[in-house]
Every structure is written in C-alpha cells, then in structure tokens.
Amino acid sequence: MSTPRPSRNHRWTAGFSLPELVASAGLIGVLATVALPMGLNYLPAAQARSGAREIQAVLMQARMVAISTRQAICAQPVAGGYQYLQGNCGGAPWMGPSMNASGVAPVSSNVVASGVAPIFTPFGTASVPSVVSVSYGTQTLTVTVQPSGQVTIP
C-alpha cells in the first residue's frame, strides 16, 4: 500500500479575501472618525472633573484636620496646592503626613484653583463658606464649601 501524494495544484483557501479586508478597514475608519472627536471632547472635561475632585479631597482633609486638632483651619490656596493655616488665614502652617516640606498639600500641576479660602471650625463647620473655581484649559467647575462644612461639586 502506498501513501497518496498531495496534488501540485493545491490551492490554499485559508485566510481572508481582499474584499473582506477592505470592508474591515473601511469599518475601522468609520468608527475612528466617529470616536476620535468624542474622545477629544471628553478628555478636557474628565481632567477638569478630576481636578475638582482633587480639590474637594484637599478641602475635606482640611476639615478633618480642624476636627482632629480642635482648632480652626484655613485652607489657603498657594502655588502647587493648599496650605492649612492654624487659627485663621494668617496663622502658622499645619504640618502633617500628607504635606510636603513647605507645608503644602500638593494638587495636580495642571489644575488652577481660585476663590475665597474656607475656614473650618473645630466642629467641622465652615465659618467662612466659599466657592472655589477649578479650571483646566477651557473647562471650569466649582467646588462649594457649605456652612455645614460639607464640600460638594454641583
């Protein structure tokens, strides 16, 4: 018994045909045309929202420092972040584990915060409620410190 020989005219049928590849490339192009502008619009808004949440966290930490140290804490915006000043906005900086060597709670360098510095009482309320504007590029959000001490992003 002999083994059959493969035919020399054997044609490979595995793989994709040219029309299938062209259709796939066209579909990918259409999806990219739709998705790219949406992604480019979403990115600055997401970074502004991230910056606002970062500022919210820093202000909530200032409130917790006021409660735990039983003294008024002013969350003063400075270059590179926030400084927690004891007593009022003219007091000595509070130094803690989340602060850098300058006594500043750092925030993202791309975020610009502006507004009145809130002062938190030893009971966690805000003696000076404020609205902080957080900007990233053309996007602007607000972080609100209510008299109750609650820090919100509307």
Secondary structure, DSSP 8 states (H G I E B T S, - for coil): -------TT-----S--HHHHHHHHHHHHHHHHHHHHHHHHHHHHHHHHHHHHHHHHHHHHHHHHHHHHTS-EEEEEETTEEEEEESSTTS-B---TTS-TTSEEE--TT-EEEE---EE-TTS-EEE-EEEEEEETTEEEEEEE-TTS-EE--
